Amino acid sequence: MKNYIKIERARHNLTQGDLADKVGVSRQTINSIETKKYIPSAVLALKIAKIFNMPLDSLFELEEHD
Amino acid sequence: MKTKSRLIPKSKMWISLTIIFLPVLILIFLKSADFHELLDFSKLSKITASISLIGMFLLFMTQWTKDDGDEMYLQIRLTAVLLGVITGITTLLVSSIFSLINWLDFDYTHYNGFGLMFFILLMILSNFGQQIYSLSKQREE
C-alpha cells in the first residue's frame, strides 16, 4: 500500500518522532509505515489522516498487487 | 490500541530472567552438592524446566525496549509465535520420519514435551529479538 506520509510530514514540518508522539506509537512504527514494511491498522491510519487533516484515501493508496 | 499496558514493564525484566535462570542454578547446585539419595532428580529437573519455560514466556510478554508495545510490535510478536508453531510442527514431523526410518541409528525418543516447548520458545524469542534489534537500528529519515 502506497502512502504519502513522508511528503505530508515534510509539508507540516514534522519529524517521525513528532508524528509518532501525536498518534501514540513509536518512531520505528512511523518509519516502517513510510518504508512500506508495515501496514497500519485502520485506527492508526485514521489517526494519521486526522493529524494531516486529509481524507484517508488521499493519504493511503492501494497498489495493483494489494 | 493500548497494548503497552498488557506487557510487563521493561524495569521488571529481571523477574522473567530470574524465573528462567534461578531454578536451573538451584538444580545445578543440588546436583553438585550430592543430594542423590534425598531427591529424585528426574522429577526435579522436570519442575525446573517447567518453571524456566514460564520464565521464557514471561520474557516474551515483557517490554523489551521503551518503544515496544504498539500495534507493530504486537504484529511482530504474532509473527514470532507463528514461526514458533511452524518450527514445533516441523521438528515433530522430521523427528518422527527419522525415527521411522531409523536414520543414522539416532534415538529420537528424547524429543519430549519439555525439549520441544523449549525449542519453540527459543525460536520465538530469538526471532522476536532479531526483529527488535533490526528496528532499533532504523534511522530517522
N, CA and C atoms of all chains as a GROMACS GRO file, in nm:
protein
  621
    1MET      N    1   0.084  -0.120   0.000
    1MET     CA    2   0.000   0.000   0.000
    1MET      C    3   0.088   0.126   0.000
    2LYS      N    4   0.062   0.211  -0.096
    2LYS     CA    5   0.140   0.334  -0.109
    2LYS      C    6   0.088   0.437  -0.008
    3ASN      N    7   0.177   0.518   0.043
    3ASN     CA    8   0.129   0.626   0.130
    3ASN      C    9   0.212   0.753   0.111
    4TYR      N   10   0.152   0.862   0.149
    4TYR     CA   11   0.218   0.993   0.129
    4TYR      C   12   0.252   1.058   0.263
    5ILE      N   13   0.276   0.975   0.362
    5ILE     CA   14   0.304   1.028   0.497
    5ILE      C   15   0.431   1.113   0.499
    6LYS      N   16   0.534   1.064   0.432
    6LYS     CA   17   0.663   1.134   0.434
    6LYS      C   18   0.648   1.275   0.374
    7ILE      N   19   0.573   1.282   0.263
    7ILE     CA   20   0.552   1.412   0.196
    7ILE      C   21   0.472   1.506   0.287
    8GLU      N   22   0.365   1.452   0.344
    8GLU     CA   23   0.279   1.534   0.431
    8GLU      C   24   0.353   1.578   0.558
    9ARG      N   25   0.436   1.488   0.605
    9ARG     CA   26   0.516   1.518   0.724
    9ARG      C   27   0.610   1.635   0.695
   10ALA      N   28   0.671   1.632   0.576
   10ALA     CA   29   0.762   1.740   0.537
   10ALA      C   30   0.684   1.871   0.520
   11ARG      N   31   0.563   1.859   0.462
   11ARG     CA   32   0.480   1.979   0.442
   11ARG      C   33   0.441   2.044   0.575
   12HIS      N   34   0.416   1.957   0.673
   12HIS     CA   35   0.375   2.008   0.805
   12HIS      C   36   0.493   2.029   0.898
   13ASN      N   37   0.612   2.007   0.845
   13ASN     CA   38   0.736   2.026   0.921
   13ASN      C   39   0.739   1.941   1.050
   14LEU      N   40   0.706   1.815   1.034
   14LEU     CA   41   0.706   1.723   1.148
   14LEU      C   42   0.814   1.616   1.129
   15THR      N   43   0.879   1.580   1.238
   15THR     CA   44   0.973   1.467   1.231
   15THR      C   45   0.892   1.339   1.254
   16GLN      N   46   0.957   1.225   1.227
   16GLN     CA   47   0.890   1.096   1.253
   16GLN      C   48   0.852   1.086   1.400
   17GLY      N   49   0.943   1.134   1.485
   17GLY     CA   50   0.918   1.130   1.630
   17GLY      C   51   0.798   1.215   1.670
   18ASP      N   52   0.787   1.334   1.609
   18ASP     CA   53   0.673   1.424   1.639
   18ASP      C   54   0.541   1.356   1.603
   19LEU      N   55   0.537   1.299   1.481
   19LEU     CA   56   0.414   1.235   1.435
   19LEU      C   57   0.382   1.113   1.524
   20ALA      N   58   0.487   1.039   1.558
   20ALA     CA   59   0.469   0.922   1.644
   20ALA      C   60   0.407   0.961   1.778
   21ASP      N   61   0.458   1.071   1.836
   21ASP     CA   62   0.403   1.118   1.963
   21ASP      C   63   0.256   1.160   1.950
   22LYS      N   64   0.225   1.224   1.839
   22LYS     CA   65   0.087   1.273   1.818
   22LYS      C   66  -0.013   1.158   1.805
   23VAL      N   67   0.030   1.047   1.741
   23VAL     CA   68  -0.066   0.936   1.721
   23VAL      C   69  -0.047   0.823   1.823
   24GLY      N   70   0.052   0.838   1.909
   24GLY     CA   71   0.071   0.742   2.019
   24GLY      C   72   0.133   0.609   1.980
   25VAL      N   73   0.227   0.614   1.884
   25VAL     CA   74   0.304   0.493   1.851
   25VAL      C   75   0.453   0.526   1.857
   26SER      N   76   0.538   0.428   1.826
   26SER     CA   77   0.682   0.455   1.831
   26SER      C   78   0.728   0.514   1.698
   27ARG      N   79   0.845   0.577   1.702
   27ARG     CA   80   0.903   0.634   1.580
   27ARG      C   81   0.932   0.524   1.478
   28GLN      N   82   0.971   0.406   1.531
   28GLN     CA   83   1.001   0.292   1.443
   28GLN      C   84   0.879   0.252   1.362
   29THR      N   85   0.760   0.262   1.425
   29THR     CA   86   0.637   0.225   1.355
   29THR      C   87   0.611   0.322   1.239
   30ILE      N   88   0.629   0.451   1.264
   30ILE     CA   89   0.609   0.550   1.158
   30ILE      C   90   0.710   0.524   1.045
   31ASN      N   91   0.835   0.497   1.084
   31ASN     CA   92   0.939   0.468   0.984
   31ASN      C   93   0.900   0.345   0.900
   32SER      N   94   0.852   0.241   0.967
   32SER     CA   95   0.814   0.118   0.895
   32SER      C   96   0.695   0.141   0.802
   33ILE      N   97   0.602   0.229   0.843
   33ILE     CA   98   0.487   0.259   0.756
   33ILE      C   99   0.536   0.335   0.631
   34GLU      N  100   0.622   0.432   0.655
   34GLU     CA  101   0.673   0.513   0.542
   34GLU      C  102   0.751   0.428   0.443
   35THR      N  103   0.826   0.332   0.495
   35THR     CA  104   0.907   0.246   0.406
   35THR      C  105   0.831   0.122   0.361
   36LYS      N  106   0.702   0.119   0.385
   36LYS     CA  107   0.610   0.013   0.341
   36LYS      C  108   0.642  -0.125   0.401
   37LYS      N  109   0.709  -0.124   0.516
   37LYS     CA  110   0.738  -0.252   0.583
   37LYS      C  111   0.622  -0.295   0.671
   38TYR      N  112   0.540  -0.199   0.708
   38TYR     CA  113   0.427  -0.228   0.795
   38TYR      C  114   0.303  -0.154   0.746
   39ILE      N  115   0.191  -0.227   0.739
   39ILE     CA  116   0.064  -0.165   0.701
   39ILE      C  117  -0.012  -0.134   0.830
   40PRO      N  118  -0.043  -0.005   0.854
   40PRO     CA  119  -0.108   0.028   0.982
   40PRO      C  120  -0.251  -0.021   0.991
   41SER      N  121  -0.299  -0.030   1.114
   41SER     CA  122  -0.440  -0.067   1.135
   41SER      C  123  -0.528   0.050   1.091
   42ALA      N  124  -0.656   0.024   1.075
   42ALA     CA  125  -0.749   0.130   1.033
   42ALA      C  126  -0.749   0.245   1.133
   43VAL      N  127  -0.743   0.210   1.261
   43VAL     CA  128  -0.745   0.313   1.366
   43VAL      C  129  -0.624   0.405   1.353
   44LEU      N  130  -0.507   0.345   1.336
   44LEU     CA  131  -0.384   0.426   1.325
   44LEU      C  132  -0.385   0.509   1.197
   45ALA      N  133  -0.430   0.448   1.088
   45ALA     CA  134  -0.436   0.520   0.960
   45ALA      C  135  -0.528   0.642   0.973
   46LEU      N  136  -0.642   0.623   1.039
   46LEU     CA  137  -0.736   0.735   1.059
   46LEU      C  138  -0.676   0.844   1.147
   47LYS      N  139  -0.601   0.800   1.248
   47LYS     CA  140  -0.536   0.898   1.338
   47LYS      C  141  -0.436   0.983   1.260
   48ILE      N  142  -0.357   0.916   1.174
   48ILE     CA  143  -0.256   0.989   1.095
   48ILE      C  144  -0.324   1.086   0.998
   49ALA      N  145  -0.430   1.037   0.934
   49ALA     CA  146  -0.504   1.122   0.839
   49ALA      C  147  -0.562   1.244   0.910
   50LYS      N  148  -0.607   1.224   1.033
   50LYS     CA  149  -0.665   1.334   1.111
   50LYS      C  150  -0.560   1.440   1.143
   51ILE      N  151  -0.438   1.392   1.174
   51ILE     CA  152  -0.329   1.487   1.205
   51ILE      C  153  -0.303   1.579   1.085
   52PHE      N  154  -0.303   1.518   0.963
   52PHE     CA  155  -0.275   1.597   0.843
   52PHE      C  156  -0.401   1.661   0.785
   53ASN      N  157  -0.514   1.636   0.852
   53ASN     CA  158  -0.642   1.694   0.809
   53ASN      C  159  -0.673   1.656   0.663
   54MET      N  160  -0.658   1.529   0.634
   54MET     CA  161  -0.678   1.480   0.497
   54MET      C  162  -0.771   1.360   0.499
   55PRO      N  163  -0.845   1.336   0.389
   55PRO     CA  164  -0.921   1.211   0.384
   55PRO      C  165  -0.826   1.091   0.372
   56LEU      N  166  -0.871   0.979   0.425
   56LEU     CA  167  -0.784   0.860   0.432
   56LEU      C  168  -0.734   0.816   0.294
   57ASP      N  169  -0.822   0.820   0.195
   57ASP     CA  170  -0.780   0.770   0.062
   57ASP      C  171  -0.687   0.867  -0.012
   58SER      N  172  -0.667   0.985   0.043
   58SER     CA  173  -0.568   1.074  -0.017
   58SER      C  174  -0.430   1.048   0.042
   59LEU      N  175  -0.430   0.990   0.160
   59LEU     CA  176  -0.303   0.964   0.228
   59LEU      C  177  -0.252   0.822   0.199
   60PHE      N  178  -0.344   0.729   0.186
   60PHE     CA  179  -0.308   0.589   0.156
   60PHE      C  180  -0.373   0.549   0.024
   61GLU      N  181  -0.298   0.474  -0.054
   61GLU     CA  182  -0.348   0.434  -0.185
   61GLU      C  183  -0.316   0.287  -0.209
   62LEU      N  184  -0.414   0.214  -0.257
   62LEU     CA  185  -0.390   0.073  -0.287
   62LEU      C  186  -0.306   0.061  -0.414
   63GLU      N  187  -0.216  -0.037  -0.414
   63GLU     CA  188  -0.137  -0.063  -0.534
   63GLU      C  189  -0.196  -0.182  -0.608
   64GLU      N  190  -0.147  -0.209  -0.726
   64GLU     CA  191  -0.205  -0.316  -0.810
   64GLU      C  192  -0.204  -0.452  -0.740
   65HIS      N  193  -0.094  -0.482  -0.673
   65HIS     CA  194  -0.080  -0.615  -0.611
   65HIS      C  195  -0.153  -0.627  -0.476
   66ASP      N  196  -0.211  -0.519  -0.427
   66ASP     CA  197  -0.283  -0.524  -0.297
   66ASP      C  198  -0.419  -0.593  -0.312
   67MET      N  199  -0.476   0.126   1.985
   67MET     CA  200  -0.475   0.005   2.067
   67MET      C  201  -0.378   0.020   2.184
   68LYS      N  202  -0.423  -0.005   2.303
   68LYS     CA  203  -0.335   0.012   2.418
   68LYS      C  204  -0.272  -0.121   2.457
   69THR      N  205  -0.176  -0.166   2.375
   69THR     CA  206  -0.113  -0.296   2.402
   69THR      C  207  -0.003  -0.283   2.505
   70LYS      N  208   0.051  -0.159   2.520
   70LYS     CA  209   0.163  -0.136   2.612
   70LYS      C  210   0.127  -0.179   2.754
   71SER      N  211   0.003  -0.150   2.793
   71SER     CA  212  -0.038  -0.180   2.930
   71SER      C  213  -0.051  -0.330   2.954
   72ARG      N  214  -0.063  -0.408   2.846
   72ARG     CA  215  -0.075  -0.554   2.861
   72ARG      C  216   0.060  -0.621   2.880
   73LEU      N  217   0.168  -0.548   2.854
   73LEU     CA  218   0.302  -0.606   2.866
   73LEU      C  219   0.360  -0.579   3.005
   74ILE      N  220   0.454  -0.666   3.044
   74ILE     CA  221   0.525  -0.644   3.170
   74ILE      C  222   0.625  -0.530   3.147
   75PRO      N  223   0.631  -0.429   3.234
   75PRO     CA  224   0.722  -0.316   3.212
   75PRO      C  225   0.868  -0.360   3.201
   76LYS      N  226   0.943  -0.283   3.122
   76LYS     CA  227   1.085  -0.314   3.097
   76LYS      C  228   1.165  -0.322   3.228
   77SER      N  229   1.127  -0.236   3.323
   77SER     CA  230   1.200  -0.233   3.450
   77SER      C  231   1.186  -0.364   3.529
   78LYS      N  232   1.085  -0.445   3.492
   78LYS     CA  233   1.065  -0.571   3.564
   78LYS      C  234   1.114  -0.692   3.485
   79MET      N  235   1.201  -0.667   3.388
   79MET     CA  236   1.254  -0.777   3.307
   79MET      C  237   1.335  -0.876   3.392
   80TRP      N  238   1.394  -0.824   3.501
   80TRP     CA  239   1.475  -0.909   3.589
   80TRP      C  240   1.392  -1.024   3.647
   81ILE      N  241   1.261  -1.002   3.663
   81ILE     CA  242   1.175  -1.108   3.719
   81ILE      C  243   1.174  -1.229   3.624
   82SER      N  244   1.150  -1.201   3.495
   82SER     CA  245   1.148  -1.308   3.395
   82SER      C  246   1.283  -1.381   3.390
   83LEU      N  247   1.391  -1.301   3.388
   83LEU     CA  248   1.526  -1.362   3.378
   83LEU      C  249   1.556  -1.446   3.502
   84THR      N  250   1.511  -1.398   3.619
   84THR     CA  251   1.533  -1.474   3.743
   84THR      C  252   1.455  -1.606   3.738
   85ILE      N  253   1.330  -1.599   3.689
   85ILE     CA  254   1.248  -1.722   3.682
   85ILE      C  255   1.311  -1.823   3.584
   86ILE      N  256   1.378  -1.772   3.481
   86ILE     CA  257   1.442  -1.864   3.385
   86ILE      C  258   1.565  -1.930   3.447
   87PHE      N  259   1.654  -1.847   3.502
   87PHE     CA  260   1.786  -1.898   3.540
   87PHE      C  261   1.798  -1.951   3.684
   88LEU      N  262   1.723  -1.893   3.777
   88LEU     CA  263   1.738  -1.934   3.917
   88LEU      C  264   1.710  -2.084   3.940
   89PRO      N  265   1.598  -2.138   3.887
   89PRO     CA  266   1.574  -2.282   3.908
   89PRO      C  267   1.685  -2.370   3.851
   90VAL      N  268   1.740  -2.327   3.737
   90VAL     CA  269   1.849  -2.405   3.675
   90VAL      C  270   1.972  -2.403   3.765
   91LEU      N  271   2.003  -2.284   3.819
   91LEU     CA  272   2.119  -2.271   3.907
   91LEU      C  273   2.100  -2.353   4.035
   92ILE      N  274   1.977  -2.352   4.087
   92ILE     CA  275   1.948  -2.430   4.209
   92ILE      C  276   1.965  -2.579   4.180
   93LEU      N  277   1.916  -2.622   4.063
   93LEU     CA  278   1.929  -2.763   4.024
   93LEU      C  279   2.076  -2.804   4.011
   94ILE      N  280   2.155  -2.717   3.948
   94ILE     CA  281   2.298  -2.746   3.933
   94ILE      C  282   2.364  -2.755   4.071
   95PHE      N  283   2.324  -2.664   4.160
   95PHE     CA  284   2.380  -2.663   4.295
   95PHE      C  285   2.346  -2.793   4.368
   96LEU      N  286   2.218  -2.833   4.359
   96LEU     CA  287   2.173  -2.954   4.428
   96LEU      C  288   2.244  -3.078   4.372
   97LYS      N  289   2.263  -3.077   4.241
   97LYS     CA  290   2.329  -3.191   4.177
   97LYS      C  291   2.476  -3.199   4.219
   98SER      N  292   2.540  -3.084   4.224
   98SER     CA  293   2.682  -3.084   4.262
   98SER      C  294   2.701  -3.105   4.412
   99ALA      N  295   2.596  -3.073   4.490
   99ALA     CA  296   2.608  -3.089   4.636
   99ALA      C  297   2.578  -3.232   4.682
  100ASP      N  298   2.555  -3.318   4.584
  100ASP     CA  299   2.539  -3.461   4.614
  100ASP      C  300   2.419  -3.492   4.704
  101PHE      N  301   2.300  -3.458   4.653
  101PHE     CA  302   2.177  -3.490   4.725
  101PHE      C  303   2.104  -3.609   4.661
  102HIS      N  304   2.180  -3.696   4.596
  102HIS     CA  305   2.120  -3.804   4.516
  102HIS      C  306   2.024  -3.893   4.593
  103GLU      N  307   2.055  -3.918   4.717
  103GLU     CA  308   1.971  -4.010   4.795
  103GLU      C  309   1.840  -3.945   4.841
  104LEU      N  310   1.845  -3.815   4.862
  104LEU     CA  311   1.726  -3.746   4.914
  104LEU      C  312   1.629  -3.702   4.805
  105LEU      N  313   1.683  -3.672   4.686
  105LEU     CA  314   1.598  -3.611   4.581
  105LEU      C  315   1.590  -3.696   4.455
  106ASP      N  316   1.474  -3.689   4.392
  106ASP     CA  317   1.457  -3.756   4.263
  106ASP      C  318   1.486  -3.652   4.155
  107PHE      N  319   1.606  -3.660   4.097
  107PHE     CA  320   1.649  -3.556   4.004
  107PHE      C  321   1.571  -3.556   3.872
  108SER      N  322   1.515  -3.671   3.840
  108SER     CA  323   1.434  -3.677   3.717
  108SER      C  324   1.310  -3.587   3.731
  109LYS      N  325   1.243  -3.600   3.847
  109LYS     CA  326   1.123  -3.518   3.870
  109LYS      C  327   1.161  -3.372   3.893
  110LEU      N  328   1.272  -3.353   3.964
  110LEU     CA  329   1.317  -3.217   3.996
  110LEU      C  330   1.355  -3.139   3.870
  111SER      N  331   1.419  -3.210   3.776
  111SER     CA  332   1.458  -3.141   3.652
  111SER      C  333   1.335  -3.104   3.569
  112LYS      N  334   1.228  -3.186   3.580
  112LYS     CA  335   1.105  -3.153   3.506
  112LYS      C  336   1.039  -3.028   3.565
  113ILE      N  337   1.040  -3.018   3.699
  113ILE     CA  338   0.984  -2.899   3.765
  113ILE      C  339   1.066  -2.776   3.726
  114THR      N  340   1.199  -2.792   3.727
  114THR     CA  341   1.289  -2.682   3.691
  114THR      C  342   1.261  -2.635   3.548
  115ALA      N  343   1.248  -2.733   3.459
  115ALA     CA  344   1.222  -2.699   3.318
  115ALA      C  345   1.089  -2.626   3.304
  116SER      N  346   0.986  -2.673   3.377
  116SER     CA  347   0.855  -2.608   3.369
  116SER      C  348   0.862  -2.463   3.414
  117ILE      N  349   0.932  -2.440   3.527
  117ILE     CA  350   0.942  -2.302   3.579
  117ILE      C  351   1.020  -2.214   3.481
  118SER      N  352   1.128  -2.270   3.424
  118SER     CA  353   1.207  -2.192   3.328
  118SER      C  354   1.126  -2.160   3.203
  119LEU      N  355   1.040  -2.253   3.162
  119LEU     CA  356   0.954  -2.226   3.046
  119LEU      C  357   0.856  -2.113   3.074
  120ILE      N  358   0.804  -2.110   3.198
  120ILE     CA  359   0.715  -1.998   3.238
  120ILE      C  360   0.793  -1.867   3.228
  121GLY      N  361   0.919  -1.870   3.274
  121GLY     CA  362   1.006  -1.751   3.269
  121GLY      C  363   1.028  -1.705   3.125
  122MET      N  364   1.047  -1.802   3.035
  122MET     CA  365   1.068  -1.766   2.893
  122MET      C  366   0.942  -1.701   2.835
  123PHE      N  367   0.827  -1.755   2.875
  123PHE     CA  368   0.701  -1.696   2.827
  123PHE      C  369   0.685  -1.554   2.881
  124LEU      N  370   0.717  -1.536   3.011
  124LEU     CA  371   0.706  -1.403   3.070
  124LEU      C  372   0.801  -1.304   3.003
  125LEU      N  373   0.920  -1.355   2.966
  125LEU     CA  374   1.017  -1.269   2.895
  125LEU      C  375   0.960  -1.224   2.761
  126PHE      N  376   0.887  -1.315   2.697
  126PHE     CA  377   0.823  -1.280   2.569
  126PHE      C  378   0.717  -1.173   2.588
  127MET      N  379   0.653  -1.175   2.704
  127MET     CA  380   0.545  -1.078   2.732
  127MET      C  381   0.598  -0.953   2.803
  128THR      N  382   0.729  -0.937   2.804
  128THR     CA  383   0.790  -0.820   2.868
  128THR      C  384   0.826  -0.716   2.762
  129GLN      N  385   0.815  -0.590   2.799
  129GLN     CA  386   0.854  -0.480   2.710
  129GLN      C  387   1.006  -0.481   2.695
  130TRP      N  388   1.055  -0.502   2.575
  130TRP     CA  389   1.200  -0.516   2.556
  130TRP      C  390   1.271  -0.382   2.540
  131THR      N  391   1.205  -0.289   2.472
  131THR     CA  392   1.261  -0.155   2.457
  131THR      C  393   1.155  -0.055   2.503
  132LYS      N  394   1.194   0.072   2.512
  132LYS     CA  395   1.095   0.172   2.557
  132LYS      C  396   0.982   0.191   2.456
  133ASP      N  397   1.011   0.161   2.329
  133ASP     CA  398   0.910   0.177   2.224
  133ASP      C  399   0.819   0.055   2.212
  134ASP      N  400   0.865  -0.058   2.263
  134ASP     CA  401   0.790  -0.182   2.249
  134ASP      C  402   0.649  -0.169   2.306
  135GLY      N  403   0.551  -0.220   2.232
  135GLY     CA  404   0.415  -0.222   2.286
  135GLY      C  405   0.308  -0.170   2.193
  136ASP      N  406   0.347  -0.101   2.085
  136ASP     CA  407   0.239  -0.053   1.996
  136ASP      C  408   0.198  -0.164   1.900
  137GLU      N  409   0.107  -0.129   1.807
  137GLU     CA  410   0.047  -0.234   1.723
  137GLU      C  411   0.147  -0.305   1.632
  138MET      N  412   0.253  -0.236   1.589
  138MET     CA  413   0.351  -0.302   1.503
  138MET      C  414   0.427  -0.410   1.582
  139TYR      N  415   0.460  -0.378   1.706
  139TYR     CA  416   0.531  -0.476   1.791
  139TYR      C  417   0.441  -0.596   1.822
  140LEU      N  418   0.311  -0.569   1.832
  140LEU     CA  419   0.215  -0.678   1.854
  140LEU      C  420   0.216  -0.772   1.733
  141GLN      N  421   0.224  -0.714   1.615
  141GLN     CA  422   0.228  -0.796   1.493
  141GLN      C  423   0.359  -0.874   1.485
  142ILE      N  424   0.467  -0.812   1.529
  142ILE     CA  425   0.597  -0.882   1.530
  142ILE      C  426   0.588  -1.002   1.624
  143ARG      N  427   0.524  -0.982   1.740
  143ARG     CA  428   0.507  -1.092   1.836
  143ARG      C  429   0.426  -1.205   1.773
  144LEU      N  430   0.321  -1.166   1.702
  144LEU     CA  431   0.234  -1.265   1.637
  144LEU      C  432   0.313  -1.345   1.533
  145THR      N  433   0.394  -1.277   1.455
  145THR     CA  434   0.477  -1.343   1.353
  145THR      C  435   0.575  -1.440   1.419
  146ALA      N  436   0.634  -1.396   1.531
  146ALA     CA  437   0.730  -1.480   1.602
  146ALA      C  438   0.662  -1.607   1.654
  147VAL      N  439   0.540  -1.593   1.706
  147VAL     CA  440   0.465  -1.709   1.757
  147VAL      C  441   0.434  -1.805   1.642
  148LEU      N  442   0.395  -1.750   1.530
  148LEU     CA  443   0.364  -1.832   1.412
  148LEU      C  444   0.488  -1.912   1.370
  149LEU      N  445   0.603  -1.845   1.370
  149LEU     CA  446   0.728  -1.912   1.336
  149LEU      C  447   0.757  -2.025   1.436
  150GLY      N  448   0.729  -1.998   1.564
  150GLY     CA  449   0.749  -2.099   1.669
  150GLY      C  450   0.662  -2.221   1.646
  151VAL      N  451   0.536  -2.199   1.610
  151VAL     CA  452   0.443  -2.310   1.585
  151VAL      C  453   0.492  -2.392   1.465
  152ILE      N  454   0.533  -2.323   1.359
  152ILE     CA  455   0.582  -2.392   1.239
  152ILE      C  456   0.707  -2.474   1.275
  153THR      N  457   0.796  -2.415   1.356
  153THR     CA  458   0.918  -2.484   1.399
  153THR      C  459   0.882  -2.611   1.477
  154GLY      N  460   0.787  -2.599   1.569
  154GLY     CA  461   0.746  -2.713   1.650
  154GLY      C  462   0.691  -2.826   1.566
  155ILE      N  463   0.601  -2.792   1.475
  155ILE     CA  464   0.540  -2.895   1.389
  155ILE      C  465   0.646  -2.960   1.301
  156THR      N  466   0.735  -2.878   1.244
  156THR     CA  467   0.841  -2.931   1.157
  156THR      C  468   0.934  -3.023   1.235
  157THR      N  469   0.972  -2.981   1.357
  157THR     CA  470   1.061  -3.065   1.440
  157THR      C  471   0.997  -3.200   1.468
  158LEU      N  472   0.868  -3.198   1.504
  158LEU     CA  473   0.797  -3.324   1.532
  158LEU      C  474   0.791  -3.412   1.408
  159LEU      N  475   0.761  -3.352   1.295
  159LEU     CA  476   0.748  -3.427   1.170
  159LEU      C  477   0.881  -3.490   1.131
  160VAL      N  478   0.988  -3.408   1.133
  160VAL     CA  479   1.120  -3.457   1.093
  160VAL      C  480   1.168  -3.566   1.188
  161SER      N  481   1.151  -3.544   1.320
  161SER     CA  482   1.197  -3.646   1.415
  161SER      C  483   1.116  -3.775   1.402
  162SER      N  484   0.986  -3.763   1.370
  162SER     CA  485   0.903  -3.883   1.351
  162SER      C  486   0.948  -3.962   1.229
  163ILE      N  487   0.979  -3.888   1.121
  163ILE     CA  488   1.025  -3.956   0.998
  163ILE      C  489   1.159  -4.024   1.022
  164PHE      N  490   1.250  -3.951   1.089
  164PHE     CA  491   1.382  -4.007   1.118
  164PHE      C  492   1.372  -4.133   1.205
  165SER      N  493   1.284  -4.129   1.304
  165SER     CA  494   1.271  -4.246   1.392
  165SER      C  495   1.205  -4.363   1.317
  166LEU      N  496   1.121  -4.329   1.219
  166LEU     CA  497   1.053  -4.432   1.138
  166LEU      C  498   1.153  -4.507   1.052
  167ILE      N  499   1.244  -4.433   0.991
  167ILE     CA  500   1.340  -4.499   0.900
  167ILE      C  501   1.472  -4.531   0.971
  168ASN      N  502   1.476  -4.506   1.104
  168ASN     CA  503   1.596  -4.533   1.184
  168ASN      C  504   1.722  -4.473   1.123
  169TRP      N  505   1.708  -4.351   1.076
  169TRP     CA  506   1.819  -4.285   1.008
  169TRP      C  507   1.932  -4.254   1.106
  170LEU      N  508   2.050  -4.288   1.069
  170LEU     CA  509   2.173  -4.264   1.148
  170LEU      C  510   2.173  -4.336   1.283
  171ASP      N  511   2.079  -4.429   1.303
  171ASP     CA  512   2.068  -4.503   1.430
  171ASP      C  513   2.060  -4.410   1.550
  172PHE      N  514   1.995  -4.300   1.532
  172PHE     CA  515   1.986  -4.199   1.637
  172PHE      C  516   1.857  -4.217   1.715
  173ASP      N  517   1.865  -4.200   1.847
  173ASP     CA  518   1.745  -4.218   1.929
  173ASP      C  519   1.669  -4.084   1.939
  174TYR      N  520   1.550  -4.082   1.881
  174TYR     CA  521   1.472  -3.958   1.880
  174TYR      C  522   1.370  -3.953   1.994
  175THR      N  523   1.375  -4.052   2.082
  175THR     CA  524   1.276  -4.055   2.191
  175THR      C  525   1.296  -3.941   2.291
  176HIS      N  526   1.417  -3.877   2.284
  176HIS     CA  527   1.443  -3.768   2.379
  176HIS      C  528   1.368  -3.640   2.339
  177TYR      N  529   1.300  -3.640   2.225
  177TYR     CA  530   1.220  -3.525   2.186
  177TYR      C  531   1.091  -3.522   2.267
  178ASN      N  532   1.104  -3.493   2.392
  178ASN     CA  533   0.986  -3.491   2.479
  178ASN      C  534   0.920  -3.353   2.476
  179GLY      N  535   0.814  -3.339   2.552
  179GLY     CA  536   0.740  -3.212   2.554
  179GLY      C  537   0.823  -3.095   2.601
  180PHE      N  538   0.906  -3.118   2.701
  180PHE     CA  539   0.988  -3.009   2.756
  180PHE      C  540   1.086  -2.957   2.651
  181GLY      N  541   1.156  -3.051   2.588
  181GLY     CA  542   1.254  -3.014   2.486
  181GLY      C  543   1.190  -2.939   2.372
  182LEU      N  544   1.077  -2.989   2.329
  182LEU     CA  545   1.009  -2.927   2.215
  182LEU      C  546   0.960  -2.786   2.251
  183MET      N  547   0.901  -2.776   2.370
  183MET     CA  548   0.849  -2.645   2.414
  183MET      C  549   0.964  -2.545   2.430
  184PHE      N  550   1.078  -2.593   2.482
  184PHE     CA  551   1.195  -2.506   2.498
  184PHE      C  552   1.240  -2.458   2.360
  185PHE      N  553   1.245  -2.550   2.265
  185PHE     CA  554   1.290  -2.517   2.130
  185PHE      C  555   1.196  -2.415   2.065
  186ILE      N  556   1.064  -2.436   2.083
  186ILE     CA  557   0.965  -2.344   2.026
  186ILE      C  558   0.983  -2.204   2.087
  187LEU      N  559   0.991  -2.198   2.221
  187LEU     CA  560   1.005  -2.068   2.288
  187LEU      C  561   1.137  -1.999   2.252
  188LEU      N  562   1.243  -2.082   2.236
  188LEU     CA  563   1.372  -2.026   2.196
  188LEU      C  564   1.363  -1.964   2.058
  189MET      N  565   1.294  -2.032   1.968
  189MET     CA  566   1.276  -1.980   1.832
  189MET      C  567   1.196  -1.850   1.834
  190ILE      N  568   1.088  -1.849   1.917
  190ILE     CA  569   1.004  -1.730   1.928
  190ILE      C  570   1.087  -1.612   1.979
  191LEU      N  571   1.161  -1.636   2.087
  191LEU     CA  572   1.239  -1.528   2.149
  191LEU      C  573   1.351  -1.479   2.058
  192SER      N  574   1.419  -1.574   1.990
  192SER     CA  575   1.529  -1.531   1.904
  192SER      C  576   1.477  -1.453   1.784
  193ASN      N  577   1.365  -1.497   1.727
  193ASN     CA  578   1.306  -1.425   1.613
  193ASN      C  579   1.261  -1.285   1.654
  194PHE      N  580   1.194  -1.279   1.769
  194PHE     CA  581   1.145  -1.151   1.819
  194PHE      C  582   1.263  -1.056   1.849
  195GLY      N  583   1.365  -1.110   1.915
  195GLY     CA  584   1.484  -1.031   1.950
  195GLY      C  585   1.553  -0.977   1.825
  196GLN      N  586   1.560  -1.062   1.723
  196GLN     CA  587   1.624  -1.022   1.597
  196GLN      C  588   1.547  -0.906   1.532
  197GLN      N  589   1.414  -0.916   1.534
  197GLN     CA  590   1.331  -0.810   1.474
  197GLN      C  591   1.342  -0.680   1.552
  198ILE      N  592   1.343  -0.693   1.686
  198ILE     CA  593   1.356  -0.574   1.771
  198ILE      C  594   1.491  -0.505   1.744
  199TYR      N  595   1.596  -0.588   1.728
  199TYR     CA  596   1.730  -0.535   1.704
  199TYR      C  597   1.733  -0.458   1.572
  200SER      N  598   1.674  -0.520   1.468
  200SER     CA  599   1.678  -0.452   1.337
  200SER      C  600   1.594  -0.323   1.340
  201LEU      N  601   1.487  -0.322   1.418
  201LEU     CA  602   1.406  -0.199   1.430
  201LEU      C  603   1.484  -0.089   1.503
  202SER      N  604   1.561  -0.130   1.605
  202SER     CA  605   1.635  -0.030   1.682
  202SER      C  606   1.747   0.034   1.599
  203LYS      N  607   1.785  -0.033   1.489
  203LYS     CA  608   1.892   0.021   1.403
  203LYS      C  609   1.837   0.119   1.298
  204GLN      N  610   1.703   0.127   1.289
  204GLN     CA  611   1.643   0.217   1.192
  204GLN      C  612   1.675   0.362   1.226
  205ARG      N  613   1.719   0.435   1.124
  205ARG     CA  614   1.749   0.577   1.146
  205ARG      C  615   1.630   0.663   1.101
  206GLU      N  616   1.619   0.779   1.162
  206GLU     CA  617   1.511   0.870   1.122
  206GLU      C  618   1.541   0.927   0.984
  207GLU      N  619   1.436   0.928   0.898
  207GLU     CA  620   1.455   0.982   0.761
  207GLU      C  621   1.394   1.122   0.750
   0.00000   0.00000   0.00000
